[in-house]
Protein backbone atom coordinates (compact mmCIF):
# COMPACT_ATOMS: atom_id res chain seq x y z
CA UNK A 1 0.00 0.00 0.00
CA UNK A 2 2.87 2.37 0.79
CA UNK A 3 4.39 1.40 -2.54
CA UNK A 4 1.17 2.53 -4.25
CA UNK A 5 1.41 5.98 -2.61
CA UNK A 6 5.10 6.42 -3.51
CA UNK A 7 4.58 5.24 -7.08
CA UNK A 8 1.64 7.57 -7.69
CA UNK A 9 3.55 10.48 -6.13
CA UNK A 10 6.52 9.75 -8.40
CA UNK A 11 4.36 9.53 -11.54
CA UNK A 12 2.57 12.78 -10.67
CA UNK A 13 5.81 14.65 -10.04
CA UNK A 14 7.30 13.27 -13.26
CA UNK A 15 4.22 14.28 -15.30
CA UNK A 16 4.12 17.80 -13.88
CA UNK A 17 7.88 18.38 -14.09
CA UNK A 18 8.18 17.17 -17.67
CA UNK A 19 5.04 19.08 -18.65
CA UNK A 20 6.38 22.30 -17.12
CA UNK A 21 9.73 21.71 -18.83
CA UNK A 22 7.98 21.48 -22.20
CA UNK A 23 6.09 24.65 -21.31
CA UNK A 24 9.30 26.43 -20.31
CA UNK A 25 10.93 25.61 -23.65
CA UNK A 26 7.73 26.66 -25.46
CA UNK A 27 7.12 23.24 -26.99
CA UNK A 28 3.59 23.35 -25.59
CA UNK A 29 1.51 26.37 -24.64
CA UNK A 30 -0.58 27.61 -21.73
CA UNK A 31 -3.62 25.82 -23.12
CA UNK A 32 -6.20 23.11 -22.63
CA UNK A 33 -3.63 20.34 -23.06
CA UNK A 34 -1.56 21.61 -20.10
CA UNK A 35 -4.27 22.87 -17.74
CA UNK A 36 -6.97 20.28 -18.49
CA UNK A 37 -5.74 17.16 -20.32
CA UNK A 38 -2.56 16.62 -18.27
CA UNK A 39 -4.28 16.73 -14.83
CA UNK A 40 -7.28 14.80 -16.24
CA UNK A 41 -4.88 12.07 -17.39
CA UNK A 42 -3.32 11.88 -13.94
CA UNK A 43 -6.72 11.64 -12.27
CA UNK A 44 -7.88 8.94 -14.69
CA UNK A 45 -4.62 6.97 -14.53
CA UNK A 46 -4.34 6.92 -10.74
CA UNK A 47 -8.09 6.57 -10.28
CA UNK A 48 -7.90 3.18 -12.05
CA UNK A 49 -5.50 1.82 -9.45
CA UNK A 50 -6.67 -0.90 -7.08
CA UNK A 51 -5.71 1.23 -4.09
CA UNK A 52 -7.39 4.30 -5.51
CA UNK A 53 -7.39 6.40 -2.34
CA UNK A 54 -3.68 5.93 -1.73
CA UNK A 55 -2.91 6.71 -5.37
CA UNK A 56 -4.98 9.90 -5.29
CA UNK A 57 -3.39 10.91 -1.97
CA UNK A 58 0.00 10.49 -3.62
CA UNK A 59 -1.18 12.61 -6.55
CA UNK A 60 -2.36 15.45 -4.31
CA UNK A 61 0.82 15.25 -2.21
CA UNK A 62 3.09 15.60 -5.25
CA UNK A 63 0.92 18.35 -6.74
CA UNK A 64 1.20 20.43 -3.57
CA UNK A 65 4.98 19.87 -3.44
CA UNK A 66 5.30 20.83 -7.12
CA UNK A 67 3.31 24.06 -6.65
CA UNK A 68 5.39 24.97 -3.60
CA UNK A 69 8.61 24.43 -5.58
CA UNK A 70 7.33 26.72 -8.34
CA UNK A 71 6.54 29.34 -5.73
CA UNK A 72 9.82 29.05 -3.83
CA UNK A 73 11.83 29.05 -7.05
CA UNK A 74 9.90 32.13 -8.26
CA UNK A 75 9.01 30.30 -11.48
CA UNK A 76 5.40 31.35 -10.98
CA UNK A 77 3.70 33.79 -8.63
CA UNK A 78 1.11 33.14 -5.94
CA UNK A 79 -1.71 34.70 -7.98
CA UNK A 80 -0.89 32.56 -11.03
CA UNK A 81 -1.01 29.39 -8.96
CA UNK A 82 -4.20 30.35 -7.13
CA UNK A 83 -5.87 31.00 -10.47
CA UNK A 84 -4.76 27.67 -11.93
CA UNK A 85 -5.48 25.41 -8.92
CA UNK A 86 -9.31 25.21 -9.28
CA UNK A 87 -9.05 24.27 -12.96
CA UNK A 88 -6.35 21.68 -12.30
CA UNK A 89 -8.16 20.04 -9.38
CA UNK A 90 -11.43 19.99 -11.30
CA UNK A 91 -9.71 18.19 -14.19
CA UNK A 92 -8.16 15.69 -11.77
CA UNK A 93 -11.55 15.06 -10.13
CA UNK A 94 -13.21 14.43 -13.50
CA UNK A 95 -10.40 12.07 -14.48
CA UNK A 96 -10.74 10.07 -11.26
CA UNK A 97 -14.53 9.98 -11.61
CA UNK A 98 -14.39 8.65 -15.17
CA UNK A 99 -11.85 6.05 -14.06
CA UNK A 100 -14.25 4.97 -11.32
CA UNK A 101 -17.13 4.66 -13.82
CA UNK A 102 -14.93 2.68 -16.19
CA UNK A 103 -13.85 0.22 -13.48
CA UNK A 104 -17.41 -0.27 -12.29
CA UNK A 105 -19.01 -0.66 -15.72
CA UNK A 106 -16.32 -3.06 -16.93
CA UNK A 107 -15.96 -4.80 -13.56
CA UNK A 108 -12.18 -4.33 -13.62
CA UNK A 109 -10.45 -5.99 -10.66
CA UNK A 110 -6.97 -6.63 -11.96
CA UNK A 111 -4.36 -4.10 -10.89
CA UNK A 112 -2.66 -2.20 -13.72
CA UNK A 113 1.07 -1.56 -13.91
CA UNK A 114 1.03 2.17 -13.21
CA UNK A 115 4.43 2.88 -14.76
CA UNK A 116 3.57 1.15 -18.03
CA UNK A 117 0.07 2.65 -18.05
CA UNK A 118 1.48 6.17 -17.62
CA UNK A 119 3.53 6.14 -20.84
CA UNK A 120 0.64 6.38 -23.32
CA UNK A 121 -1.17 9.31 -21.56
CA UNK A 122 2.02 11.36 -21.36
CA UNK A 123 2.89 10.73 -25.01
CA UNK A 124 -0.66 11.72 -25.91
CA UNK A 125 -0.25 14.91 -23.87
CA UNK A 126 2.89 15.77 -25.87
CA UNK A 127 1.08 15.20 -29.17
CA UNK A 128 -1.97 17.22 -28.11
CA UNK A 129 0.14 19.99 -26.59
CA UNK A 130 2.30 20.33 -29.70
CA UNK A 131 -0.76 20.23 -31.99
CA UNK A 132 -2.61 22.81 -29.90
CA UNK A 133 0.37 25.14 -29.98
CA UNK A 134 0.60 24.88 -33.76
CA UNK A 135 -3.14 25.47 -34.18
CA UNK A 136 -3.24 28.43 -31.82
CA UNK A 137 0.22 29.54 -32.98
CA UNK A 138 0.61 31.70 -29.85
CA UNK A 139 -2.24 33.96 -30.97
CA UNK A 140 -2.51 36.40 -28.14
CA UNK A 141 -6.06 37.47 -27.35
CA UNK A 142 -6.22 41.29 -27.33
CA UNK A 143 -8.71 42.48 -24.71
CA UNK A 144 -9.72 45.65 -22.88
CA UNK A 145 -10.69 46.25 -19.27
CA UNK A 146 -12.16 49.60 -18.23
CA UNK A 147 -12.88 51.03 -14.79
CA UNK A 148 -14.31 54.42 -13.92
CA UNK A 149 -14.46 56.72 -10.93
CA UNK A 150 -16.34 59.95 -10.23
CA UNK A 151 -14.45 62.66 -8.35
CA UNK A 152 -15.46 66.07 -6.96
CA UNK A 153 -12.61 67.81 -8.78
CA UNK A 154 -12.17 69.40 -12.19
CA UNK A 155 -10.88 67.27 -15.08
CA UNK A 156 -7.67 69.32 -15.15
CA UNK A 157 -7.04 68.74 -11.44
CA UNK A 158 -7.58 64.99 -11.87
CA UNK A 159 -5.36 64.91 -14.96
CA UNK A 160 -2.53 66.71 -13.14
CA UNK A 161 -2.76 64.25 -10.25
CA UNK A 162 -2.66 61.10 -12.40
CA UNK A 163 -0.15 61.95 -15.13
CA UNK A 164 2.83 61.89 -12.76
CA UNK A 165 2.70 60.12 -9.40
CA UNK A 166 5.75 60.37 -7.15
CA UNK A 167 4.57 57.74 -4.68
CA UNK A 168 1.69 55.29 -4.78
CA UNK A 169 0.75 54.43 -1.23
CA UNK A 170 -2.89 53.54 -0.67
CA UNK A 171 -5.10 50.74 0.62
CA UNK A 172 -4.25 47.60 -1.34
CA UNK A 173 -7.04 45.44 -2.79
CA UNK A 174 -7.09 41.79 -1.72
CA UNK A 175 -5.09 40.33 -4.63
CA UNK A 176 -2.34 42.91 -4.21
CA UNK A 177 -1.88 41.74 -0.64
CA UNK A 178 -1.06 38.34 -2.07
CA UNK A 179 1.14 38.70 -5.13
CA UNK A 180 -0.39 41.05 -7.73
CA UNK A 181 2.23 43.57 -8.97
CA UNK A 182 2.19 46.75 -6.88
CA UNK A 183 3.05 50.03 -8.67
CA UNK A 184 5.28 52.37 -6.69
CA UNK A 185 5.45 55.48 -8.87
CA UNK A 186 4.84 56.75 -12.41
CA UNK A 187 7.19 59.30 -13.95
CA UNK A 188 6.65 61.37 -17.14
CA UNK A 189 9.81 62.36 -19.00
CA UNK A 190 8.13 64.88 -21.34
CA UNK A 191 4.50 65.94 -21.21
CA UNK A 192 3.85 65.72 -24.93
CA UNK A 193 3.07 63.22 -27.66
CA UNK A 194 6.14 61.02 -27.98
CA UNK A 195 7.14 61.51 -24.35
CA UNK A 196 7.71 58.52 -22.08
CA UNK A 197 5.83 57.57 -18.93
CA UNK A 198 7.49 54.89 -16.79
CA UNK A 199 5.63 53.07 -14.05
CA UNK A 200 7.85 51.33 -11.51
CA UNK A 201 6.72 48.23 -9.64
CA UNK A 202 8.23 46.26 -6.77
CA UNK A 203 9.52 43.75 -9.34
CA UNK A 204 9.84 45.39 -12.71
CA UNK A 205 8.54 48.30 -14.73
CA UNK A 206 6.25 49.28 -17.59
CA UNK A 207 7.41 51.89 -20.12
CA UNK A 208 4.76 53.74 -22.12
CA UNK A 209 5.00 56.22 -24.99
CA UNK A 210 2.38 58.97 -25.09
CA UNK A 211 0.38 58.79 -28.33
CA UNK A 212 -2.45 61.21 -27.54
CA UNK A 213 -2.54 64.01 -25.00
CA UNK A 214 -5.08 66.73 -24.33
CA UNK A 215 -4.87 68.07 -20.81
CA UNK A 216 -8.03 67.41 -18.86
CA UNK A 217 -9.53 65.31 -21.64
CA UNK A 218 -7.37 62.36 -22.64
CA UNK A 219 -4.03 60.71 -21.95
CA UNK A 220 -3.34 57.68 -24.16
CA UNK A 221 -0.13 55.63 -24.21
CA UNK A 222 1.29 52.62 -26.03
CA UNK A 223 3.24 50.15 -23.93
CA UNK A 224 6.66 49.81 -25.55
CA UNK A 225 8.33 47.63 -22.91
CA UNK A 226 7.37 45.79 -19.75
CA UNK A 227 9.34 43.66 -17.34
CA UNK A 228 7.17 41.97 -14.76
CA UNK A 229 8.56 38.69 -13.49
CA UNK A 230 6.68 35.42 -13.94
CA UNK A 231 4.01 36.75 -16.31
CA UNK A 232 5.11 35.88 -19.85
CA UNK A 233 1.56 34.73 -20.59
CA UNK A 234 0.19 38.23 -20.04
CA UNK A 235 1.22 41.28 -22.08
CA UNK A 236 0.28 44.95 -22.16
CA UNK A 237 -0.53 46.93 -25.28
CA UNK A 238 -2.07 50.26 -24.31
CA UNK A 239 -3.16 52.35 -21.32
CA UNK A 240 -5.45 55.34 -21.43
CA UNK A 241 -7.20 57.84 -19.17
CA UNK A 242 -10.19 59.84 -20.34
CA UNK A 243 -11.66 62.73 -18.36
CA UNK A 244 -15.26 63.91 -18.62
CA UNK A 245 -16.50 67.09 -16.97
CA UNK A 246 -19.80 66.64 -15.11
CA UNK A 247 -22.58 69.18 -14.73
CA UNK A 248 -21.91 69.54 -11.01
CA UNK A 249 -18.31 70.50 -11.71
CA UNK A 250 -16.88 67.08 -10.91
CA UNK A 251 -15.05 64.67 -13.20
CA UNK A 252 -15.63 61.14 -14.42
CA UNK A 253 -12.32 59.44 -15.18
CA UNK A 254 -12.16 56.17 -17.13
CA UNK A 255 -9.04 54.03 -17.02
CA UNK A 256 -8.68 51.46 -19.83
CA UNK A 257 -6.02 48.77 -20.03
CA UNK A 258 -5.52 46.90 -23.31
CA UNK A 259 -3.72 43.63 -22.73
CA UNK A 260 -2.93 40.32 -24.39
CA UNK A 261 -3.13 36.76 -23.13
CA UNK A 262 -2.14 33.31 -24.37
CA UNK A 263 -4.07 31.43 -21.67
CA UNK A 264 -6.71 28.88 -22.66
CA UNK A 265 -9.52 27.96 -22.15
CA UNK A 266 -10.63 31.57 -22.45
CA UNK A 267 -14.00 31.10 -20.70
CA UNK A 268 -12.05 30.24 -17.54
CA UNK A 269 -9.12 32.66 -17.69
CA UNK A 270 -10.69 35.85 -19.02
CA UNK A 271 -12.88 36.61 -15.96
CA UNK A 272 -9.87 36.03 -13.68
CA UNK A 273 -7.66 38.32 -15.78
CA UNK A 274 -10.38 40.99 -15.64
CA UNK A 275 -10.54 40.79 -11.85
CA UNK A 276 -6.75 41.14 -11.57
CA UNK A 277 -6.59 44.21 -13.82
CA UNK A 278 -9.58 45.80 -12.08
CA UNK A 279 -7.75 45.40 -8.78
CA UNK A 280 -4.76 47.26 -10.26
CA UNK A 281 -7.14 50.03 -11.34
CA UNK A 282 -8.70 50.13 -7.87
CA UNK A 283 -5.31 50.64 -6.24
CA UNK A 284 -4.49 53.53 -8.59
CA UNK A 285 -7.92 55.06 -7.91
CA UNK A 286 -7.45 54.74 -4.13
CA UNK A 287 -4.12 56.53 -4.36
CA UNK A 288 -5.57 59.20 -6.67
CA UNK A 289 -8.36 60.00 -4.19
CA UNK A 290 -5.81 60.24 -1.37
CA UNK A 291 -3.53 62.56 -3.36
CA UNK A 292 -6.39 64.84 -4.46
CA UNK A 293 -7.81 65.08 -0.95
CA UNK A 294 -4.38 65.90 0.44
CA UNK A 295 -3.64 68.55 -2.19
CA UNK A 296 -7.03 70.26 -2.19
CA UNK A 297 -7.96 69.72 1.46
CA UNK A 298 -11.10 67.56 1.18
N, C-alpha and C positions, 0 to 999 in steps of 0.2 A: 504493500500500500504506500509506503514511503517512497518506493521507487517510482510509483505512478506520479506522485507529486513532483519529485525532482525532474522526471522526464518531461512532464508537461511544462514545468517552469523553464527548462532548458529550451524546448521547442519554441515557446512563446518569445523568450529573449532573443533567440536566433532569428525568428521571423521579423520581429520588430527592428532589430539591429540591422539586418540585411536590407529590410525595406527602407529604413531611414538612410542607409548608405546609398542606395539607389536614388533616393530623393535628393540627397546632398550633391551627388554628381549629375543631377538633372537627367537621369535616365528614365525616371517616372516623374509625374507631376503631383501637385497638391489636389488630387481629384478623387473620384468615386473609388477607383481601384485601391488607393492608399487608405482612405478614411472609412470605406465601407467594406469592400471585398476582402481586404487583408484581415481585419478583425472578425468578419463573418466567417472566414475560413478557419480561423483559430477556434472560434466558438463551436463550429460544426465538427471540426476534427477532434477536439478534446471532449466534446459532448457525446461522441460515439464510444468513448472509452468505457470499459466495464466499471471502473471506479470513477464514475463521472464527477462526483463531488470533489474528490481529491484532485482530479485533473483540472477542474475549473478553479479550484483554490490556487493551484500552481500557476494557472494563467493569470489570475488577478494579482497574485504576488509579484510575478515577473513584470506585469504591466506597470504596477506602482513603482517598482524599482527602476524601470526604464524611464518613466516620466520624471522621477526624481533626479536621475543622472542627466537628463536633458536640461533640467532646471539648474542643477549645480554647475554643470559645464557651460551654462549660458548659451546653449545651442537653440533654445526656445525660451520665451518668456512665460511668466505665470498666466497672463491673460490668454495667450495662444493655447496653452494646455487646457485651461479651464473651458475655453470654447470648444475644443476638440473632444474632451472627455465624454460628454453626453452622447455624441454621435458614435464614438468608438464603442462605448459600453452597450449602446442599443444594438449595434451590429453584432457584437459578441453574443448578446442575449438571443437575438433572432437565430444566429447560427446554432447555438446550443439547443434552442427549441426545435428547430428543424431536424437536428440530429436525434433528438428524443422521439419525435414523430416517426422518423425513419426506422429507428430501432424497434419501436412498438409495432408499427404496421408490418414490418418484415420479420418480426420476432427474432431479432439478431441477439445471440447470446455469446457467440465466440468473440474473444478479445482480439482487437486489431493490433498489429505492430505499429505503434505510433510513429516511430522514426520513418519507416517505409511509407506509411500513409501520408506523412507530411510533405513528401517530395513533390507529388503531383499538384497539390494546392499552391505551393510556393512558385512552382514553374508557371502555373496558370496565372498567378498574380503578376509575374514578370511580363508575360505575354500581354495581359490586359492593360497593365500599367504603361508599357511601351506603346501599345496601340492607341490608348486614350491620349497619350501625350502627342502622338502624331496627328490624331484627329483634331484635337483642340489646338495643337501647335502653339501653346503658350499664348492663346488669345486672351489678353487681359480685358476684363469687363470694365468699361468706363462708366462710372456712376457719379451721382451728385447727392450730397446731403446738405440740407439748408436748415438753419435755426434762426429764429428772430427774437428780438427783445425790444420792448418799448421803454424809453427813458425820458425823464422830465428835463431834458436839456436840448439845446439846439443841435441840428445836424453838424454844424461846424465844430461845436464843442466836443461832440462824440467822435467826430473824425480825428480831431487833434489828439484825443486821448488814446485812440486805437492804433494810429499809424506807427507810433514809436512808443514802446513800453520798456522802461528801464528795468523794472522788476515786476514779475508776476508772482504775487503772493496772496492767494485767496483760499477760500474753503474748497477743498478737493472733492470732486464727486467720487462715488464708491470705487469705480474701476481704477481711478488714478491712485487710490490708496493701496491698490494691489500692485499693478505693474504697468499701467498705461503710461506712455511717455508724458512727462510733465514739462511744459515750456517754462523757461526761466526769464527770458527777455526777448524782445524783437527790436532790431535796430535798422533804421533806414539810412542808407549811404547818401542818396540824393533824392529829394522829393520831387521827382519828375518821371515822365515816361522813359523807361530805360534804366532807371535807378534800381538799386538792389535793396531788398529787405531780407534780413537774416534773422531767423528765429532759432534761438539756442535752447536745447533741451538738456536734461541731466545726462543723457547718453546720445549725443549726436546733434545735428542741426538740419534745418531746412532753409535753402537759399531760393529766394523768389525774385523775379524781375518784373518791375511794374510795367504793365501793358496799357493801362487806362487809368487816368487820374483826374478827378474833378472834385476839388475840395468840398466836403459837405454833401457830396452826391454819390460818388463811386470811387472805389479803390480796387482795382483788379490786377492780379499778378499771376504769372506763369511760374511754376516750380521748375527750376533749372538743375537743382541738385538736392538730394536728401540723403542723410546718413543716420539712420535709426537702426540700431542693432537688432538682429533677430526677426526682421520683418520684410524679408525679400519678396514675400507673397503679396505685399500691399505696397502700392506706389501712390504718388501724389502728382497731380497734373496742374491744378489751378486752385487759387484761393481768391475770394472776392468779398468785399463789404459794400453794401449799398445802403444809402441813408435817405429816409423819406421824412419830410417835415410834416407834422401833424397839425390839425387845426388849433389844438390847444397850446401850440408852441413847442411840444415835445418832439421826439424823434423815434422812428421805427428803424432799427438797424437789422439787416439780414446778412448773416454770414453763410457763405456757400463754399463747401469743399468738394472739388472734383478729384476723384481718386480712381485707382485701378486695382483689380484683384484677379488672381489666378486660382482662387479657391473654388472647388466644386464639391458637392452639389450646391448650386446657387440658392435654392430655396431655403437651405439651412444657414449658409454663411452670410448672406446679404443682410438679414435683420440684425445679426450680431455685429457686423461691421458698422451698420448704421448707429447702433447703440454706442459703440466705442467712439465714433467721430462726434456724435452729439454730446458725449461727456467731455470731450476736448473743447467743444464750443461752450459748454456750460461753464467750464473753468475760466475761459477767457472772458465770458460775460460777467462772472462773479468778480473777477479782478477789475474789469472795466467799471462796474458800479462802484466798487470801493475807491478807485482812483478819482472818478468824477465827484463822488460825495466828499472826498478829502479836499479836492481842489476848489470846489464851489460851495463847500460848507453846508451840504444837505444831509 
